[in-house]
Amino acid sequence: MIELKNGDAAQALTGSVVIADLSQDTAFKSTTVPENLGAIGVTAEDISAGATGNVTIAGLNTVLVAGNVSRGEWIITSSTAW
């Protein structure tokens, strides 16, 4: 787990897949690019816009998904932010 700043203008809910925010050091943001290879982790808690919070970069975490997922499957981004 690592502490990162939410670089988006919207709150990130627990389980949101996030990508690196390259415009800021130690920050993340959402993406609407399907299969974005820049995914760096999953939020471990609700993180308000501009606030800092925990992001899971390895290990076990709940993930917000649409559809069926089996244990151990890789996560990817979709065209829907958060």
C-alpha positions as a Markdown table, in Angstrom:
| # | Residue | x | y | z |
|---|---|---|---|---|
| 1 | Met | 0.0 | 0.0 | 0.0 |
| 2 | Ile | 1.2 | 3.5 | -0.8 |
| 3 | Glu | -0.2 | 6.9 | 0.0 |
| 4 | Leu | -1.0 | 9.0 | -3.1 |
| 5 | Lys | -2.9 | 12.2 | -3.8 |
| 6 | Asn | -6.2 | 12.2 | -5.9 |
| 7 | Gly | -5.3 | 14.4 | -8.8 |
| 8 | Asp | -8.9 | 14.3 | -10.2 |
| 9 | Ala | -11.7 | 16.7 | -9.7 |
| 10 | Ala | -13.9 | 13.9 | -8.4 |
| 11 | Gln | -13.9 | 11.6 | -5.5 |
| 12 | Ala | -12.3 | 8.1 | -6.0 |
| 13 | Leu | -14.4 | 5.4 | -4.4 |
| 14 | Thr | -12.9 | 2.4 | -2.6 |
| 15 | Gly | -12.0 | -0.2 | -5.2 |
| 16 | Ser | -11.4 | 2.3 | -8.1 |
| 17 | Val | -8.7 | 1.4 | -10.6 |
| 18 | Val | -6.3 | 4.3 | -10.9 |
| 19 | Ile | -3.4 | 5.4 | -13.2 |
| 20 | Ala | -0.4 | 7.6 | -12.5 |
| 21 | Asp | -1.0 | 11.3 | -12.7 |
| 22 | Leu | 2.1 | 12.4 | -14.6 |
| 23 | Ser | 1.5 | 16.1 | -14.0 |
| 24 | Gln | 2.1 | 15.7 | -10.2 |
| 25 | Asp | 4.5 | 13.8 | -8.1 |
| 26 | Thr | 2.9 | 11.0 | -5.9 |
| 27 | Ala | -0.6 | 11.4 | -7.4 |
| 28 | Phe | -3.1 | 9.3 | -9.3 |
| 29 | Lys | -6.1 | 10.0 | -11.5 |
| 30 | Ser | -8.9 | 8.1 | -13.3 |
| 31 | Thr | -9.0 | 7.2 | -17.0 |
| 32 | Thr | -11.6 | 6.6 | -19.6 |
| 33 | Val | -9.1 | 4.9 | -21.9 |
| 34 | Pro | -10.0 | 1.2 | -22.3 |
| 35 | Glu | -7.1 | -1.2 | -21.4 |
| 36 | Asn | -4.8 | 1.7 | -20.4 |
| 37 | Leu | -1.5 | 0.1 | -19.5 |
| 38 | Gly | -0.8 | 2.9 | -16.9 |
| 39 | Ala | -2.9 | 1.3 | -14.2 |
| 40 | Ile | -0.9 | 1.5 | -11.0 |
| 41 | Gly | -3.3 | 0.3 | -8.3 |
| 42 | Val | -6.7 | 0.3 | -6.6 |
| 43 | Thr | -8.0 | 2.7 | -4.0 |
| 44 | Ala | -8.2 | 1.1 | -0.6 |
| 45 | Glu | -10.6 | 3.8 | 0.7 |
| 46 | Asp | -12.7 | 6.7 | -0.5 |
| 47 | Ile | -10.4 | 9.6 | -1.5 |
| 48 | Ser | -11.8 | 13.0 | -2.0 |
| 49 | Ala | -10.6 | 15.2 | -4.9 |
| 50 | Gly | -7.3 | 16.7 | -4.0 |
| 51 | Ala | -6.9 | 14.6 | -0.9 |
| 52 | Thr | -4.3 | 12.0 | 0.0 |
| 53 | Gly | -5.3 | 8.3 | 0.6 |
| 54 | Asn | -4.2 | 4.7 | 0.5 |
| 55 | Val | -3.8 | 2.9 | -2.9 |
| 56 | Thr | -3.1 | -0.8 | -3.0 |
| 57 | Ile | -0.4 | -1.5 | -5.5 |
| 58 | Ala | 0.0 | -5.2 | -4.7 |
| 59 | Gly | -1.9 | -7.8 | -2.7 |
| 60 | Leu | -5.6 | -8.1 | -1.8 |
| 61 | Asn | -8.1 | -5.4 | -2.3 |
| 62 | Thr | -11.8 | -5.1 | -3.3 |
| 63 | Val | -12.2 | -3.8 | -6.9 |
| 64 | Leu | -15.2 | -2.0 | -8.4 |
| 65 | Val | -16.1 | -4.0 | -11.6 |
| 66 | Ala | -18.9 | -4.6 | -14.0 |
| 67 | Gly | -19.4 | -8.2 | -15.0 |
| 68 | Asn | -18.0 | -11.5 | -13.6 |
| 69 | Val | -14.5 | -11.7 | -12.2 |
| 70 | Ser | -12.7 | -14.7 | -10.9 |
| 71 | Arg | -10.1 | -14.7 | -8.2 |
| 72 | Gly | -6.6 | -14.0 | -9.6 |
| 73 | Glu | -7.7 | -12.3 | -12.8 |
| 74 | Trp | -5.8 | -9.2 | -14.0 |
| 75 | Ile | -7.6 | -5.9 | -13.9 |
| 76 | Ile | -7.7 | -3.4 | -16.7 |
| 77 | Thr | -9.3 | 0.0 | -17.2 |
| 78 | Ser | -12.5 | 0.7 | -19.1 |
| 79 | Ser | -14.1 | 3.6 | -20.9 |
| 80 | Thr | -15.9 | 4.5 | -17.7 |
| 81 | Ala | -14.0 | 6.6 | -15.2 |
| 82 | Trp | -13.8 | 5.1 | -11.7 |
